Amino acid sequence: MKFGVFYVLEARDGDFRRAWEEMLEQISLADELGFDTVWLAEHHGSTYGTMPSPQVAAAAVAMHTTRMRIGIAVSILPFDNPLRIAEYYAMVDVISNGRLDFGVGRGYQPREFRMLGMGDKQAHSRELFRESLDIVLGAWQSDDFSYAGKHYHVENVNLIPKPVQRPHPPVYMAAISPESFKIAAEKGLQLMVTPTLMTMDELKENVLVAQKEMAALGADPAKFDFPMNWQMHIAESGEAAKAATADALGWYFEKVMALVPQGDDTPPGYERYAELAAQFKAQGTVDVEGLREGGIILLDDPKTAIEKITALNRDIGQKQISCWMRIGGLENAKVKSSIKRFAEEVIPACRDL
């Protein structure tokens, strides 16, 4: 199995400089301790996530690491010109000497679409996403690329520079839906999953369905990866892990549930987010123990964490887990302690599953 660390870079107190320093310090530690990948998320206009340009963050991470791969989870393709996206991440692949894992998504927060002057386009985000992905992949692979779509037109483009990895860096899609299965199977891509907006049992069921449908569409089951992003904290006991993160988790879930599509702000195709927001609002408070019992977050001692990861590997063939440990801007010392404990006690027991 492979293991990574994940960041949206929450800046709860607005101290953005400190948040960046802590993130780079934690990533350097994870690199030294043997984590395989760091994943970086794109968000706009909120202390929930303060990396509007993950390509800039990825270039900085490349300078602070020596071996770990640098994943994007994700680049929101509708938010920028696809040729610019192709250029940005080709540069990251060059700077990192071929260590880029390129994750892509269509975005989900209505306020981000409005902020970028695209409020009327969220309902068409899947179309924009698919055309943009076609252009990024095509421009990476061809020296004379043209494309004529509904939203984008490209003519005789030779992208400079090209990525180091050929024909292109590994590409991951953040989604679990039939439409996404088809795109992934057609293009030989991987899917990224997370239990943040579903229980672990629901995630397992969705992954098994996706594996079967992608296999039926011609994808090779032996190559399925489905890296999972999992919020977690590892301490000497489950109760200690819960106590250490309760405040940060409360802030995080209140923040994210205020940002997802809901009510009259729900474009077509985003109804699941609205359902979750309504459930959260009816609940009235963050039930950390309920989240833990549902497998949405992993707050445990190393032995229990090993058991749960082993079960994931057994049930759905999980090959890669990305550890979201700086949940809600959790204190630096707590995050580094969790990273160290996971690297020294959990990874060695799970590496050869």
C-alpha positions, -999 to 999 in steps of 0.1 A, spaced: 0 0 0 10 36 -5 3 65 19 2 103 15 -7 135 33 -34 159 22 -39 197 25 -66 222 17 -45 246 40 -72 259 63 -63 292 79 -89 295 106 -73 326 123 -64 343 90 -26 339 96 -18 327 61 20 329 65 20 306 95 -3 282 77 21 279 48 51 275 70 34 248 90 23 229 59 57 229 43 73 218 76 48 190 79 53 179 43 91 179 47 87 157 78 64 133 59 89 131 31 117 122 55 95 96 73 86 77 41 52 89 30 47 84 -7 27 114 -18 14 149 -8 -19 160 -22 -29 197 -26 -64 211 -31 -76 241 -50 -101 265 -33 -110 302 -36 -121 330 -13 -124 312 20 -104 303 51 -116 267 45 -90 264 18 -63 289 10 -45 274 -21 -61 292 -51 -31 281 -71 -20 246 -62 5 247 -90 24 274 -71 22 253 -39 33 222 -58 64 241 -71 73 251 -36 67 216 -23 91 203 -50 118 224 -35 111 211 0 110 174 -8 133 149 -24 113 117 -31 76 119 -25 52 124 -54 32 157 -56 -5 152 -62 -32 178 -71 -65 170 -54 -78 187 -74 -73 212 -101 -108 226 -108 -107 226 -146 -137 249 -153 -120 277 -134 -92 284 -159 -82 282 -195 -74 246 -202 -42 254 -221 -30 275 -192 -37 246 -169 -17 223 -192 12 248 -191 11 253 -153 13 216 -145 37 207 -172 60 232 -155 54 215 -121 63 181 -137 95 196 -150 104 213 -118 98 182 -97 115 159 -123 85 139 -131 68 136 -97 34 151 -105 1 132 -100 -26 153 -117 -60 152 -100 -89 169 -117 -125 179 -107 -153 202 -117 -158 221 -85 -188 221 -61 -189 254 -42 -214 279 -57 -197 308 -40 -164 300 -59 -182 299 -92 -198 333 -84 -166 348 -72 -149 339 -105 -178 353 -125 -190 318 -135 -222 316 -114 -243 308 -145 -219 281 -156 -220 257 -127 -250 239 -142 -228 231 -172 -197 223 -152 -196 186 -163 -194 198 -200 -167 223 -192 -148 197 -173 -148 171 -200 -138 195 -228 -110 210 -206 -97 175 -197 -96 166 -234 -76 197 -242 -51 193 -213 -44 157 -222 -43 164 -259 -19 194 -256 4 173 -234 6 145 -259 7 163 -293 30 188 -309 2 201 -332 -30 199 -313 -64 212 -323 -98 208 -307 -133 220 -315 -159 217 -287 -190 234 -275 -171 257 -251 -135 257 -262 -117 259 -296 -80 253 -299 -60 254 -332 -26 241 -340 -11 244 -305 24 232 -296 25 233 -258 59 243 -243 72 228 -220 58 193 -222 57 172 -190 87 150 -181 64 120 -177 52 106 -211 27 105 -225 15 125 -195 15 124 -157 -9 100 -140 -44 115 -140 -70 111 -112 -107 122 -112 -124 133 -80 -158 117 -84 -180 86 -79 -208 87 -105 -217 67 -137 -207 97 -159 -173 97 -143 -168 60 -146 -173 63 -183 -148 91 -187 -122 73 -165 -126 40 -184 -124 57 -218 -92 77 -209 -75 52 -187 -78 74 -156 -81 67 -119 -108 78 -95 -102 96 -62 -126 89 -33 -133 103 1 -157 94 30 -160 131 40 -195 134 25 -206 97 29 -201 69 54 -174 44 49 -199 17 41 -214 39 14 -180 46 0 -171 9 -1 -204 2 -20 -197 30 -45 -162 19 -51 -172 -17 -58 -199 -4 -82 -174 18 -99 -149 -10 -103 -175 -33 -119 -188 -6 -142 -153 5 -153 -143 -31 -159 -174 -36 -181 -164 -5 -200 -130 -20 -207 -107 -7 -179 -82 -32 -165 -91 -41 -129 -55 -49 -121 -47 -12 -126 -75 2 -104 -61 25 -77 -89 47 -62 -67 66 -37 -88 76 -7 -85 109 12 -93 102 49 -95 128 77 -76 113 107 -56 118 138 -35 90 154 -27 93 192 -20 69 221 -58 61 223 -90 68 204 -102 90 232 -70 111 231 -74 114 193 -110 125 197 -102 151 224 -72 165 204 -93 172 174 -129 179 186 -127 217 182 -109 216 148 -134 191 135 -163 211 147 -150 242 129 -143 222 97 -177 206 93 -196 237 101 -175 256 75 -177 230 47 -215 225 52 -220 262 48 -201 261 15 -217 232 -3 -247 237 -27 -280 238 -8 -316 250 -10 -322 274 -40 -284 275 -45 -283 239 -58 -275 236 -95 -285 204 -114 -262 175 -106 -253 187 -71 -284 174 -53 -264 151 -30 -246 180 -15 -279 197 -7 -292 166 10 -261 164 33 -264 201 41 -301 197 51 -292 167 73 -264 187 90 -287 217 96 -314 194 111 -288 178 134 -277 213 146 -242 203 158 -212 183 148 -215 147 161 -178 138 162 -185 103 177 -211 97 150 -186 107 123 -161 84 138 -185 54 141 -195 60 104 -158 58 93 -159 93 80 -130 102 102 -103 80 117 -96 90 153 -77 60 168 -46 45 183 -21 28 158 -34 -7 164 -70 2 156 -59 22 126 -41 -8 113 -72 -29 117 -94 -5 98 -69 0 70 -65 -38 67 -103 -41 64 -104 -15 36 -77 -34 17 -96 -67 22 -131 -53 13 -124 -31 -17 -87 -37 -25 -76 -3 -12 -41 5 -24 -35 41 -15 -47 63 15 -41 100 18 -40 112 54 -57 145 60 -42 154 94 -42 192 95 -80 191 99 -95 225 104 -60 240 109 -52 217 138 -22 228 158 12 221 143 26 200 172 -5 177 171 -3 172 134 34 164 134 29 140 163 2 122 143 23 121 112 52 106 131 31 80 149 14 69 116 48 66 98 65 47 126 37 24 137 10 22 110 28 23 77 52 -6 85 23 -29 94 3 -20 62 29 -15 36 29 -50 22 -9 -57 23 
